C-alpha cells in the first residue's frame, strides 16, 4: 500500500491534503479503477465491500462528528448513486 501511494503521489495522481491522513485522488485514477474492476468482473464485489466499509466507519449522528461527516459524505453519496 505504501508503495502504491508513493507511486501515485510521484506521478501527481494522489496528493496529501495538508497535514492530514487524507488524500485527494486525480479523476483519472478513479476512471482507471472503474475500468479495471469492470473488465475483471470485480465491480459489484468492490462496490459491496466499499459500501460495507463506509457503513462500518461512518460516524454516529452526534453533531460533534460533523468533521468526519464532511470527510465521508462524498464517498457515501457516490456509493448511493452507483447502487
C-alpha positions in Angstrom: 0.0 0.0 0.0 2.8 2.4 0.8 4.5 1.6 -2.5 1.2 2.2 -4.4 0.6 5.5 -2.6 4.2 6.6 -3.2 3.9 5.7 -6.9 0.6 7.6 -7.4 2.0 10.6 -5.4 5.1 10.6 -7.5 3.1 10.9 -10.7 0.8 13.6 -9.1 -2.2 11.3 -9.3 -2.5 11.5 -5.5 -1.9 14.4 -3.2 -1.9 14.5 0.6 -4.5 17.0 1.9 -2.4 19.3 4.2 -1.1 17.7 7.3 -4.0 15.2 7.5 -4.1 11.5 6.7 -6.5 12.3 3.8 -5.6 12.2 0.1 -7.1 13.7 -3.0 -7.1 11.4 -5.9 -7.0 12.5 -9.6 -10.1 11.7 -11.5 -8.1 9.5 -14.0 -7.2 7.2 -11.1 -11.0 6.8 -10.4 -11.7 6.2 -14.1 -8.8 3.6 -14.4 -10.0 1.8 -11.3 -13.6 1.7 -12.6 -12.5 0.3 -16.0 -10.2 -2.3 -14.4 -12.8 -3.6 -11.9 -15.3 -3.7 -14.7 -13.1 -5.6 -17.1 -12.1 -8.1 -14.4 -15.7 -8.7 -13.2 -14.9 -7.1 -9.8 -17.1 -4.0 -9.9 -20.0 -5.5 -7.9 -17.7 -7.0 -5.3 -15.7 -3.8 -4.9 -19.0 -1.8 -4.6 -20.3 -4.2 -1.9 -17.1 -4.1 0.0 -16.9 -0.3 -0.2 -20.5 0.1 1.0 -19.8 -2.3 3.9 -16.7 -0.4 4.9 -18.3 3.1 4.8 -21.3 1.8 6.7 -18.9 0.5 9.4 -16.8 3.6 9.7 -19.4 6.3 9.2 -19.8 8.2 12.5 -23.0 8.5 14.5 -25.4 11.3 14.1 -23.8 13.2 17.1 -23.2 16.7 15.8 -19.6 16.6 17.3 -18.8 14.2 14.4 -19.5 16.8 11.7 -15.9 17.0 10.6 -16.0 13.2 10.0 -19.3 13.6 8.1 -17.7 16.1 5.8 -14.9 13.6 5.1 -17.1 10.6 4.5 -20.2 12.1 3.0 -18.9 12.4 -0.6 -17.9 8.7 -0.6 -21.3 7.7 0.8 -23.2 9.7 -1.8 -21.1 8.2 -4.6 -21.8 4.7 -3.4 -25.5 5.5 -3.1 -25.6 6.9 -6.7 -24.0 3.8 -8.1 -26.4 1.4 -6.4 
